[in-house]
Amino acid sequence: MRAEPRTATRIGFVGLGRMGGNMAARLLAAGYPIYGEERSREHAEGLVQSGLRWRDTPREVAEAADVVFTSLPDDGVLEVVASGPHGILAGLAGGKIWVDMSTVSPRASRELAERVRALGASLLDAPVSGSVPQVQAGTLTIMVGGDKQAYARVEPILRELGTPTHIGENGQGLVLKLAINISLAVQMLAFAEGLLLAERGGIDPSAAAEVMAASAIGSPMLKARVPLMLDLPDEAWFDIGLMQKDVVLALEAARGLGVPLPSAAAADGMLTLARAHGHEHHDLAALFQTLQQLVGEPHSGAAPS
């Protein structure tokens, strides 16, 4: 049975995909009134049946809500959702807060924040670390950039989704998110390389992966993805295409700051190969299958001494 609303704060949500849809579901379960919009209402029908109040455009969501959340794939989609007669900016009023949980470029977010401020509203960049399981468990790590007073107003809402931290000014939440995602890509690639070495050395990959994940290198992310590496699912937690988008954003930000990112550049190359091998919409764990495809079938017989 759905929780009774415990707050007068009206929340809008634009972008109800895997991440955004699960975030909206948690906030609904917490008793918040939620207004939502997605390109395809069919994809959000389960949320509507759970109590989400459907609106036809991002503008209508912004008009109905006190706090608007977005969870979108890239800079281009964010701009489309923000702009025009049916965009969020057209529906924002003074005092409202827009919390963008997308992973987009810090530059684009800062520029959008200026447009929001001109309306008397506030934009917070609040990207997250974690995938669908962490959303559902309410254990996301949330990095927030922007006005401290606006952050204080939305912090209780964010705590329904995970652990938020105010990082600094607009764009800095995104810089930190990109810094984290460098390690996400590089760790996954290094683990896949080690697992392939073990497999081609004649070791059962399941046993090798179990021991590797239990060793000092076994981060929570790697431990969670071991089953996905050994049996790649159709539905991704975080797909190769989105991972490469984030790595490219990190490389672009680093160039502007004069920071070398050699391991991120190597990961970017492997992500390109993964997409070329048909894994764009597979989980990041598909880096292991990509390496297997690069070296071909193992030779029969004993491993070389």
Salt bridges, closest charged atoms under 4 A:
GLU45 OE1 - ARG41 NE 3.55
GLU63 OE2 - ARG59 NE 2.95
ASP66 OD1 - ARG10 NH2 2.91
ASP75 OD2 - ARG107 NH2 3.83
GLU79 OE1 - ARG115 NH1 2.99
GLU111 OE1 - ARG107 NH1 3.57
GLU114 OE2 - ARG117 NH2 2.59
GLU155 OE2 - ARG159 NH2 2.80
GLU160 OE2 - ARG6 NH2 2.11
GLU199 OE1 - ARG200 NE 3.17
ASP239 OD2 - ARG18 NH2 3.91
ASP246 OD1 - LYS245 NZ 2.90
GLU280 OE2 - ARG275 NH2 3.17
ASP283 OD2 - ARG225 NE 2.73
